[in-house]
Amino acid sequence: MPIITRKIELKIVRLTDEEYDQQWKYLYQINNTIYQAANRISTHCLFNDEYEMRLRLRYMSQCNKIDKKLEKLNPDKKTSDKEEQYRLLNERKELDEDFKNKKQDFQRIKRNSTYQLVSKEFLNYIPAEILTDLNQYVQNNHNNNKNKVKSGERALSTYKKGMGIPFSIKPESGLRLFVKEEGIYLKWFKGILFRLEFGKDASNNRCIVERLIESDKQQKKKGEDYVANNSSIKLVKNGKNTRIFLLLSIDIPAKKQVLDKEVVLGVDLGIKCPLYLAINKDDNFKMQIGDIEHFHNQRTMFQKRFKSLQKLMCTQGGHGRKKKLEPLEKLKEKERNWVHTQNHVYSREVIKQALKQNAGTIHMESLKDFGKGKEGYVKDEYKYLLRYWSYYELQSMIEYKAKLEGIEVKYIDPAYTSQTCSYCGERGERKKQEEFVCTNPQCKRRGEKINADFNAARNIAMSKKIVKDN
C-alpha cells in the first residue's frame, strides 16, 4: 500500500491555565530528551553490529585452525591421523552448532536490548509507548544505512533536538482521532487533547483525516481503506512562540484502475526542459513539461539575494549572530518551498498524462552516482545542474503519486539513452543539445533531425535494462 504523510498544525485545547502550563511542560520534557534517547539507541545498534562481527570473526578463526590441522593429516596411511581427523570433524561440527545457537540467541535479544537500555534512563521522562516506537524507528533507520556506514559512504545517523516525537495512533490504547462539535481532535498522552487546524487546506487534509476516522469506526479490511501508520509530533520554534505539528502517516489503497502494463511512459529529465515524455508504443505522442529558463531564473534570483544578504551580514559587527542570520534562513526556506511546489506541479502533470495514455508503467532513469567520475566526485559540468535542479525529489514525487493511481514505476540504466536512435537502436549523433540525427543507412529516420529529448524519452520507455537499486 502507498504511504503518504500529511503535516497538520495542532492546538492544545485549553481547559485551565494550570493544566495548560503542565501540558506544555510535559511536551517540552519529551522534546528535550527524545533526541538523547534516539542517539543512545543508534550508538547501541552500532555496538550490537560490532559484537556480532566479533562473534563471527572468532568463529572463523577457530574454523581456520581446524582446517589447517585437517590439511596436514594423511588418514589413508596412518590410523592415528584417521582418529585425529574424526575428532577434528566432530569439533568443527560442535563449533558450527555453538555458533548457530549463539547467533540465534543474540538475534532474539538484539532488538529488545536497545529498548531495555533507554527505558532504564528515560522512562521517567518519555512514555513507554513512545520509546517502543522510537526504538523501532531508529533501528529500521540504522539497518537501512549500515552498509553505507561500513563502506564509508555516510556517517552514523545522529539525532538533534527538535526531531519528531514518534507514536502510533491506536484507538484501543486511547491514542485516537475523533470528530466532536464540527472539529477534529487527537487524544494524546497524559490526557492532552489537540485540535487539528487545517487552515486553507489546499491538500484536502480534512477529507483524508475524516476518511481515516471513518475507516477506524467501520474496521474495514486491510487494503480496502485508509490505515494510520507510525506518526509523529514535532515542536517548531517560531520566534518567541512554539508551534506544534502532526506528521500523520497513512497507508492508503492504490486505485484499482484498468491500465495497460505494456504501455510504458518514458520520462526524460533534461537540461533544456525539465521533463520530456514519450510512449513506447506510440511515436506520435510527445510532450514537454516545464520551462527550464523560468526554473533557473527563479533559483538564480534566490542565489543572488542570498549572496547580497551574506555580504550585508559581513559588514555588520557586534553580537546577536543568530538574529542576523534569520533573514538568510527565511530565504532558504522560501527557496525550498518554491522548488517543492514546482516539483509537485511537474509530477502531477506526469501522472495525468500517464492516465490519459492508459500507461500502467512509468520508466525513469536511475540517478545513482549521476554526474560522478571514476573517483566518486561530481564532475564540473554537472555541478551547476545538480545545484539548481532537484531530480531526486521530483522522481520520488512521481513514484509515490504513481503508486496512488496503481501505476508501476521502474528505473532503467541511463547509459546511451541520449546517444542511441529509438527507432533502430544504433548509435547516432547529437550535433546540438536539442537535436539528434541517426546515421544508420537502414533506419527509416536516417538523416532526420529528431528532438533529442523526445528520442531519449522514447529510449527510456522502450528500455529493458531495469535497475533494482536506484
Phi and psi in degrees as a GROMACS rama.xvg file:
@    title "Ramachandran Plot"
@    xaxis  label "Phi"
@    yaxis  label "Psi"
@TYPE xy
-65.2138  146.998  PRO-2
-115.799  129.325  ILE-3
-119.876  153.681  ILE-4
-123.155  130.477  THR-5
-116.971  132.504  ARG-6
-99.7157  116.466  LYS-7
-130.062  132.078  ILE-8
-74.4644  143.728  GLU-9
-116.867  145.151  LEU-10
-125.267  132.858  LYS-11
-72.0138  129.424  ILE-12
-72.9674  117.321  VAL-13
-83.5431  125.214  ARG-14
-103.518  -78.0786  LEU-15
-118.117  160.101  THR-16
-60.6574  -37.4072  ASP-17
-65.9907  -47.5374  GLU-18
-64.5379  -38.8873  GLU-19
-60.6076  -45.6156  TYR-20
-65.305  -39.7538  ASP-21
-64.522  -38.7775  GLN-22
-67.5871  -40.1085  GLN-23
-64.9518  -40.4897  TRP-24
-61.6855  -39.4284  LYS-25
-65.5623  -42.0651  TYR-26
-63.5178  -43.2618  LEU-27
-63.8684  -37.6981  TYR-28
-60.716  -45.1681  GLN-29
-67.0475  -44.3894  ILE-30
-61.5244  -33.4744  ASN-31
-83.5681  -7.94125  ASN-32
-122.357  -17.3853  THR-33
-63.0827  -37.7987  ILE-34
-70.4255  -31.3641  TYR-35
-66.5509  -41.7692  GLN-36
-64.3128  -39.6193  ALA-37
-63.1875  -41.9829  ALA-38
-67.6114  -34.5812  ASN-39
-65.2711  -42.1094  ARG-40
-64.8535  -43.9666  ILE-41
-60.6705  -42.9168  SER-42
-66.8718  -39.1779  THR-43
-69.3677  -31.8812  HIS-44
-61.4797  -40.6197  CYS-45
-64.9955  -40.5541  LEU-46
-61.4332  -42.0242  PHE-47
-61.5855  -40.8145  ASN-48
-63.0661  -42.0919  ASP-49
-65.8408  -39.9386  GLU-50
-63.5001  -42.7395  TYR-51
-63.4994  -39.0601  GLU-52
-65.6988  -42.1725  MET-53
-65.9129  -36.7198  ARG-54
-61.0747  -43.5852  LEU-55
-67.6465  -42.5277  ARG-56
-63.2504  -40.3857  LEU-57
-63.3672  -42.3781  ARG-58
-63.3491  -44.5432  TYR-59
-64.6242  -37.8723  MET-60
-62.9826  -44.4193  SER-61
-66.4366  -37.3258  GLN-62
-64.2678  -41.9612  CYS-63
-62.6188  -37.8774  ASN-64
-63.7534  -43.0719  LYS-65
-65.1553  -41.4214  ILE-66
-63.0168  -39.5805  ASP-67
-65.2799  -39.7343  LYS-68
-65.448  -37.2126  LYS-69
-67.0193  -33.873  LEU-70
-65.836  -32.1756  GLU-71
-78.9918  -15.7826  LYS-72
-79.6966  153.344  LEU-73
-131.999  78.5201  ASN-74
-67.7389  -18.0116  PRO-75
-71.9511  -26.2452  ASP-76
-107.525  -31.8804  LYS-77
-117.147  132.615  LYS-78
-68.9466  -39.0017  THR-79
-61.5004  -37.8429  SER-80
-67.4162  -33.97  ASP-81
-67.0235  -41.008  LYS-82
-66.6009  -39.1938  GLU-83
-65.4732  -39.9935  GLU-84
-60.9419  -44.5464  GLN-85
-60.3722  -42.9914  TYR-86
-64.2127  -44.8671  ARG-87
-66.2174  -38.1376  LEU-88
-65.4207  -39.0892  LEU-89
-65.4692  -39.3969  ASN-90
-62.8932  -41.0002  GLU-91
-65.1806  -40.9072  ARG-92
-63.6388  -42.2928  LYS-93
-65.1642  -37.9071  GLU-94
-64.3745  -43.3877  LEU-95
-61.2773  -43.3434  ASP-96
-66.2998  -40.9692  GLU-97
-63.986  -43.5891  ASP-98
-64.0516  -41.4644  PHE-99
-61.8757  -43.781  LYS-100
-66.9486  -42.7704  ASN-101
-63.2583  -40.1008  LYS-102
-65.1717  -43.0533  LYS-103
-64.2085  -42.2598  GLN-104
-63.3223  -41.4157  ASP-105
-66.6727  -42.3355  PHE-106
-62.156  -32.236  GLN-107
-69.5907  -38.771  ARG-108
-95.8229  -7.85525  ILE-109
-59.0835  -54.1087  LYS-110
-65.3755  -39.1273  ARG-111
-73.5726  -25.8286  ASN-112
-64.0104  -36.4379  SER-113
-68.7344  -37.8313  THR-114
-66.0651  -44.0996  TYR-115
-59.1461  -38.2535  GLN-116
-63.1363  -51.3024  LEU-117
-76.9748  -27.653  VAL-118
-66.1002  -34.6208  SER-119
-65.1022  -32.8926  LYS-120
-94.6163  -33.0407  GLU-121
-118.869  0.80725  PHE-122
-64.3116  -23.5773  LEU-123
-74.8764  -18.1427  ASN-124
-110.271  -27.4222  TYR-125
-126.604  132.144  ILE-126
-59.1208  149.807  PRO-127
-60.3777  -36.6559  ALA-128
-63.0645  -39.6904  GLU-129
-68.5117  -40.8656  ILE-130
-62.0968  -37.2731  LEU-131
-63.7336  -46.7412  THR-132
-66.7204  -37.9209  ASP-133
-64.159  -43.2556  LEU-134
-59.325  -44.4918  ASN-135
-65.1609  -43.2924  GLN-136
-62.9067  -48.785  TYR-137
-66.6917  -41.3068  VAL-138
-64.1942  -42.9992  GLN-139
-62.625  -41.4648  ASN-140
-62.8371  -41.9577  ASN-141
-64.9354  -44.795  HIS-142
-64.5991  -33.9779  ASN-143
-69.9904  -28.0725  ASN-144
-110.05  -3.73533  ASN-145
-65.0538  -30.9965  LYS-146
-66.0708  -38.3537  ASN-147
-71.0363  -32.8686  LYS-148
-65.2536  -43.021  VAL-149
-64.0458  -38.475  LYS-150
-81.8116  -6.93663  SER-151
85.6153  9.16777  GLY-152
-73.783  -25.1753  GLU-153
-151.435  164.172  ARG-154
-91.2044  167.927  ALA-155
-62.6409  136.613  LEU-156
-61.833  132.946  SER-157
-122.698  150.993  THR-158
-119.497  137.799  TYR-159
-109.428  162.636  LYS-160
-61.3052  132.625  LYS-161
105.348  0.370852  GLY-162
-65.501  161.805  MET-163
-66.0187  146.882  GLY-164
-95.1974  105.35  ILE-165
-75.1062  144.411  PRO-166
-159.773  162.294  PHE-167
-111.543  133.859  SER-168
-78.9583  107.267  ILE-169
-129.01  102.816  LYS-170
-55.0834  -34.5812  PRO-171
-67.6284  -24.3787  GLU-172
-99.0609  4.83413  SER-173
97.0229  -14.2345  GLY-174
-86.7739  103.085  LEU-175
-150.835  158.25  ARG-176
-98.9192  140.438  LEU-177
-153.344  159.054  PHE-178
-100.434  134.307  VAL-179
-152.295  124.803  LYS-180
51.6911  51.489  GLU-181
61.7164  20.3711  GLU-182
-128.401  161.219  GLY-183
-113.627  132.125  ILE-184
-125.665  156.285  TYR-185
-121.746  121.191  LEU-186
-91.1749  126.797  LYS-187
-122.118  -168.19  TRP-188
-66.49  156.9  PHE-189
57.6794  25.022  LYS-190
72.218  12.9468  GLY-191
-68.2852  130.776  ILE-192
-115.246  119.115  LEU-193
-103.392  142.789  PHE-194
-103.793  131.848  ARG-195
-81.241  125.312  LEU-196
-105.347  115.302  GLU-197
-95.9152  -14.448  PHE-198
59.7043  -137.766  GLY-199
-70.5093  -24.9399  LYS-200
57.5801  52.9409  ASP-201
-67.7723  -24.5203  ALA-202
-90.8709  4.70432  SER-203
60.9658  39.328  ASN-204
-67.3981  -36.6976  ASN-205
-59.3741  -44.3175  ARG-206
-62.3307  -39.7774  CYS-207
-65.5845  -44.5581  ILE-208
-66.8855  -41.1875  VAL-209
-61.5738  -40.2405  GLU-210
-67.1917  -35.6647  ARG-211
-63.7599  -43.8051  LEU-212
-63.5409  -41.9584  ILE-213
-63.3335  -37.9309  GLU-214
-64.9369  -39.5689  SER-215
-65.4277  -37.2172  ASP-216
-66.3085  -44.7772  LYS-217
-82.707  -14.0187  GLN-218
51.4582  55.1862  GLN-219
-71.2161  161.24  LYS-220
-68.0565  150.258  LYS-221
-61.6471  133.451  LYS-222
99.9245  -10.0807  GLY-223
-103.145  -26.9677  GLU-224
-149.455  -174.754  ASP-225
-70.4923  139.089  TYR-226
-132.295  130.845  VAL-227
-71.277  131.982  ALA-228
-102.461  -175.53  ASN-229
-60.8514  123.359  ASN-230
-116.761  -175.873  SER-231
-154.804  160.268  SER-232
-115.321  135.824  ILE-233
-126.663  130.696  LYS-234
-96.9919  123.387  LEU-235
-119.603  123.554  VAL-236
-79.9072  128.736  LYS-237
-127.806  87.706  ASN-238
68.9255  -124.642  GLY-239
-85.9153  -15.2527  LYS-240
-96.2252  160.502  ASN-241
-122.841  127.496  THR-242
-103.747  148.267  ARG-243
-113.056  131.578  ILE-244
-124.741  140.544  PHE-245
-97.9721  120.998  LEU-246
-98.5115  92.7536  LEU-247
-90.1479  115.666  LEU-248
-99.1345  128.18  SER-249
-132.162  131.815  ILE-250
-84.8371  123.955  ASP-251
-122.526  146.276  ILE-252
-72.9906  140.998  PRO-253
-70.7136  144.062  ALA-254
-66.5842  135.959  LYS-255
-88.6008  89.2391  LYS-256
-112.045  148.882  GLN-257
-88.6026  89.0046  VAL-258
-111.804  149.74  LEU-259
-86.6689  110.823  ASP-260
-65.1536  -21.9603  LYS-261
-77.5537  -19.7258  GLU-262
-85.4324  117.33  VAL-263
-115.207  128.719  VAL-264
-94.9607  118.662  LEU-265
-91.1688  131.255  GLY-266
-116.175  114.701  VAL-267
-103.146  120.816  ASP-268
-91.6101  113.009  LEU-269
-116.945  -177.428  GLY-270
-92.2077  -46.4281  ILE-271
-74.511  -35.986  LYS-272
-132.613  141.222  CYS-273
-55.565  -47.399  PRO-274
-139.278  143.59  LEU-275
-132.77  132.361  TYR-276
-111.62  145.337  LEU-277
-151.783  157.272  ALA-278
-110.979  143.33  ILE-279
-69.3943  -27.1467  ASN-280
-108.104  6.27973  LYS-281
-147.26  104.528  ASP-282
-82.4591  2.60977  ASP-283
-85.3651  -21.1682  ASN-284
-86.4281  122.476  PHE-285
-149.103  140.524  LYS-286
-152.987  133.759  MET-287
-102.809  134.358  GLN-288
-118.665  125.581  ILE-289
87.5965  163.944  GLY-290
-125.867  112.109  ASP-291
-65.6685  -30.5108  ILE-292
-65.4639  -43.5375  GLU-293
-61.7546  -43.7908  HIS-294
-62.1439  -48.6858  PHE-295
-66.0761  -39.7239  HIS-296
-61.0011  -42.3092  ASN-297
-64.0634  -46.2521  GLN-298
-71.3535  -33.4944  ARG-299
-65.1189  -38.3119  THR-300
-61.6285  -42.8687  MET-301
-61.1622  -42.7513  PHE-302
-64.2263  -39.5393  GLN-303
-64.4977  -43.8201  LYS-304
-64.3028  -37.255  ARG-305
-64.2062  -45.1473  PHE-306
-65.7587  -40.056  LYS-307
-65.004  -37.2104  SER-308
-67.2569  -37.0707  LEU-309
-62.4769  -43.5542  GLN-310
-61.788  -39.2154  LYS-311
-64.9348  -38.0684  LEU-312
-64.5122  -36.3071  MET-313
-67.1383  -29.0893  CYS-314
-82.0049  -16.9977  THR-315
-92.4515  131.536  GLN-316
-103.951  -167.1  GLY-317
87.2665  -173.348  GLY-318
-88.0233  -177.135  HIS-319
81.3146  45.4294  GLY-320
-60.9119  -42.6111  ARG-321
-61.3553  -39.9863  LYS-322
-66.297  -37.6754  LYS-323
-70.5826  -30.5593  LYS-324
-82.3863  -5.17401  LEU-325
-59.2763  -43.1307  GLU-326
-59.6753  -36.0974  PRO-327
-65.4531  -43.3411  LEU-328
-65.2931  -38.9336  GLU-329
-65.3182  -37.9165  LYS-330
-68.2322  -40.5887  LEU-331
-60.2164  -44.7027  LYS-332
-63.7704  -39.4109  GLU-333
-64.2971  -40.1866  LYS-334
-66.1811  -44.4681  GLU-335
-60.0105  -42.9403  ARG-336
-63.9717  -39.1114  ASN-337
-64.9413  -46.3447  TRP-338
-63.7628  -41.751  VAL-339
-60.1403  -45.8993  HIS-340
-63.0732  -43.0388  THR-341
-61.4804  -41.6541  GLN-342
-67.0134  -33.057  ASN-343
-63.4229  -41.9841  HIS-344
-63.2129  -46.7671  VAL-345
-62.8634  -47.5152  TYR-346
-65.4822  -36.4872  SER-347
-63.7108  -38.8458  ARG-348
-68.3781  -35.7177  GLU-349
-61.3688  -46.7447  VAL-350
-65.9125  -37.9888  ILE-351
-60.2219  -43.6038  LYS-352
-71.3269  -34.6994  GLN-353
-62.0933  -43.3785  ALA-354
-66.9184  -38.6374  LEU-355
-64.1109  -35.6389  LYS-356
-90.5625  3.55366  GLN-357
60.4096  34.6092  ASN-358
-86.685  120.385  ALA-359
-89.9342  -4.37598  GLY-360
-137.46  142.629  THR-361
-121.65  131.618  ILE-362
-108.056  134.135  HIS-363
-134.009  158.431  MET-364
-75.8974  139.881  GLU-365
-71.2629  127.19  SER-366
-100.464  14.5583  LEU-367
-63.6025  128.885  LYS-368
60.7261  26.6132  ASP-369
-61.786  129.939  PHE-370
78.9222  2.52547  GLY-371
-93.0626  145.973  LYS-372
-87.2895  -168.427  GLY-373
-64.2634  -31.629  LYS-374
-82.0062  -3.75041  GLU-375
92.9172  1.9993  GLY-376
-96.8759  150.256  TYR-377
-70.7669  132.223  VAL-378
-68.6698  153.069  LYS-379
-59.7998  -38.0707  ASP-380
-68.9219  -15.5685  GLU-381
-101.985  -10.6905  TYR-382
-61.1601  -44.5426  LYS-383
-63.4578  -42.678  TYR-384
-63.5773  -46.2376  LEU-385
-69.6314  -25.991  LEU-386
-72.5951  -38.1279  ARG-387
-100.838  -7.30625  TYR-388
-116.071  151.308  TRP-389
-119.859  68.4699  SER-390
-61.5449  -47.0495  TYR-391
-64.9502  -42.2929  TYR-392
-63.4421  -42.1473  GLU-393
-62.9467  -43.8508  LEU-394
-63.7352  -40.7634  GLN-395
-66.2171  -35.4897  SER-396
-66.7841  -43.6308  MET-397
-60.8809  -40.353  ILE-398
-64.833  -48.8551  GLU-399
-73.356  -31.0768  TYR-400
-71.2067  -32.3924  LYS-401
-66.4448  -40.3542  ALA-402
-61.9326  -36.3717  LYS-403
-62.2245  -31.2449  LEU-404
-94.9614  2.74456  GLU-405
78.6869  22.7504  GLY-406
-98.5435  133.768  ILE-407
-85.8917  136.46  GLU-408
-112.484  129.747  VAL-409
-127.175  148.282  LYS-410
-108.721  139.509  TYR-411
-120.557  160.681  ILE-412
-67.2798  122.834  ASP-413
-79.4193  -1.09043  PRO-414
-60.7174  124.372  ALA-415
65.3145  15.2904  TYR-416
-66.03  -28.0409  THR-417
-93.6834  -6.16306  SER-418
-113.322  0.46981  GLN-419
-111.255  140.555  THR-420
-72.5983  129.459  CYS-421
-77.7473  -4.63732  SER-422
-100.598  -38.1396  TYR-423
-116.374  -15.2799  CYS-424
84.239  2.3538  GLY-425
-91.4169  158.071  GLU-426
-70.0584  140.61  ARG-427
-127.65  -162.34  GLY-428
-117.269  134.892  GLU-429
-108.963  85.2593  ARG-430
-67.0776  -35.5794  LYS-431
-127.382  167.985  LYS-432
-59.5943  -36.9019  GLN-433
-102.69  8.49881  GLU-434
-132.276  129.129  GLU-435
-122.275  138.165  PHE-436
-130.201  125.929  VAL-437
-85.6773  133.905  CYS-438
-106.466  5.01821  THR-439
-73.3008  120.972  ASN-440
-60.9039  -27.1412  PRO-441
-91.5447  -2.88286  GLN-442
-78.8861  138.024  CYS-443
-69.2433  -18.6132  LYS-444
-106.525  20.6544  ARG-445
-58.6418  131.368  ARG-446
82.851  -12.4404  GLY-447
-76.1631  148.122  GLU-448
-88.8562  106.458  LYS-449
-101.528  141.127  ILE-450
-59.0316  121.345  ASN-451
-63.6681  -37.5803  ALA-452
-69.469  -37.9994  ASP-453
-64.6038  -42.4926  PHE-454
-61.4921  -42.2869  ASN-455
-66.7549  -43.0895  ALA-456
-62.7542  -37.6297  ALA-457
-69.5554  -38.6529  ARG-458
-62.2183  -40.8976  ASN-459
-63.4832  -42.2594  ILE-460
-64.0154  -35.9443  ALA-461
-92.1008  -7.25315  MET-462
-64.7207  141.674  SER-463
-106.509  -0.511652  LYS-464
-85.553  78.5926  LYS-465
-79.4623  133.105  ILE-466
-105.295  124.399  VAL-467
-79.3187  -41.8607  LYS-468
-99.6671  104.311  ASP-469
